[in-house]
Amino acid sequence: MEFRSVKDTDRKRSLLAGIFTHLRHFEIHSFFCLLYQYLSDLCIFVVMKKNPDLIKGSLSTIILELLSQSKKMYGYEMVKKVKEHTGKKLQVTEGALYPALHKLEADGLIESTIEQIGNRPRKYYHLTQPGKKERIIRKTELEGFVNQLHALFNFKLA
Amino acid sequence: MKLNDKQIQALFDFTKKKLVHFYDLQIELVDHLAASIEEEMELDKKLKFEDALERVYRKFGIFGFSQIVQQKQKQLERMHYKRWMKEVFSLFRWPQALGSLTLLGSLYTLDKTVDPDYLRIGFGVITIVFMIFNIINIRKYRKPKKQLLIMQYYFPGIASFWSYFYLQYLINFYHYNSLFFILINFVGIIFLAASYQLNEKLKSEAMRLYPEVFV
């Protein structure tokens, strides 16, 4: 992630340098082309910065949605629920689930409690108030994104 | 089929073998492994515990638990830093702002009334005592019977860094400057107070979640 952001700034810098060179030589047409390229790149950069999860995947949105459906859940239960709901088509890997859960917890969107179940302690997660709000925002964003993709693919096929 | 106590202990040992030394993470992973193994053994009655464990562990990918531990540490560092900043800001809100103002006033009075050399020696001694206390505290809380990841940040590095910086100031700055004296002490004490408040909260959180560690 950090590497990518460094690369992005480098790219922006080189684009800016290009713009100023063209300004010096009064090549108005190519200057506008470059400006357009720069602005579109900047838009993508802003969108990615604003919502990197949309690009990387929607695991955190899935977790928030699952937690909103039941009061509290533990890690393995989430893996099982996703498998059940999607008919084993979508599988959440353990290696990705726990880092996502810990990130959401660090962001204050979910909280955990420990309960003794049989002969072992179990960590349950539940949504916090900011988490409930964030779930609605992320769900709307994801739905919008899917609709846009849908419209785009339909357009290309026609 | 439910796993027995011996098998659960074997799972805790397994996580330790895979370099997960923190009890708060072990709990989560052991429960996941146990639930997964129970399901595997339910489906295949002849499956042995060890084989089921191997099968389940494979689901964690080539990095195993290491990636989870690393990510957790990273997230906790980020979370603690955010919370520490909140504590710093809280010291400037009513009613705690009253304490901060009193501190500023006392430092100003000290600067005006006490000889600079005495001030330097006095604060130097306090800093050294604090550093020793800090080292003892870190040792005490970083090595409980069961290590907790949440307690790894007990007394954040900023406290040690500040003491070191302050000692450097005492050694190197021969020309006494009132403004510098007041500012350096005010900021330092505010940072330490914020660290102390955060540490107390972390400790009470850890005691609430994992009381068995503190017995």
Contacts between the chains, C-beta under 8 A, distances in Angstrom:
chain1	res1	chain2	res2	distance
A	74	B	31	6.5
A	74	B	32	7.9
A	74	B	35	7.8
A	75	B	28	6.3
A	75	B	31	7.5
A	75	B	32	5.1
A	76	B	31	7.1
A	76	B	32	4.8
A	76	B	35	4.2
A	76	B	36	6.0
A	77	B	35	7.9
A	93	B	59	6.9
A	93	B	60	7.8
A	93	B	61	6.3
A	94	B	32	6.7
A	94	B	59	5.3
A	94	B	60	4.8
A	94	B	61	7.6
A	95	B	60	5.1
A	95	B	61	3.9
A	95	B	63	6.3
A	95	B	67	5.9
A	95	B	68	7.0
A	98	B	28	7.1
A	98	B	29	7.9
A	98	B	68	4.6
A	98	B	71	7.5
A	98	B	72	7.6
A	99	B	67	6.8
A	99	B	68	6.1
A	99	B	71	3.7
A	99	B	72	7.3
A	99	B	75	7.8
A	102	B	68	7.8
A	102	B	71	6.0
A	102	B	72	4.8
A	102	B	75	4.8
A	102	B	76	7.9
A	103	B	71	7.3
A	103	B	75	5.4
A	105	B	75	7.3
A	105	B	79	7.9
A	106	B	75	3.8
A	106	B	76	6.7
A	106	B	78	5.7
A	106	B	79	4.0
A	112	B	209	7.6
A	113	B	209	7.5
A	114	B	27	6.8
A	114	B	209	5.3
A	114	B	210	7.0
A	117	B	31	7.7
A	118	B	2	6.3
A	119	B	2	7.9
A	119	B	3	7.5
A	119	B	4	7.2
A	119	B	5	5.2
A	119	B	8	5.5
A	120	B	3	8.0
A	120	B	8	5.1
A	120	B	27	7.9
A	120	B	30	6.2
A	120	B	31	5.7
A	120	B	34	5.9
A	121	B	27	4.9
A	121	B	31	7.0
A	122	B	27	7.7
A	122	B	31	4.8
A	123	B	27	5.9
A	123	B	28	4.7
A	123	B	31	6.7
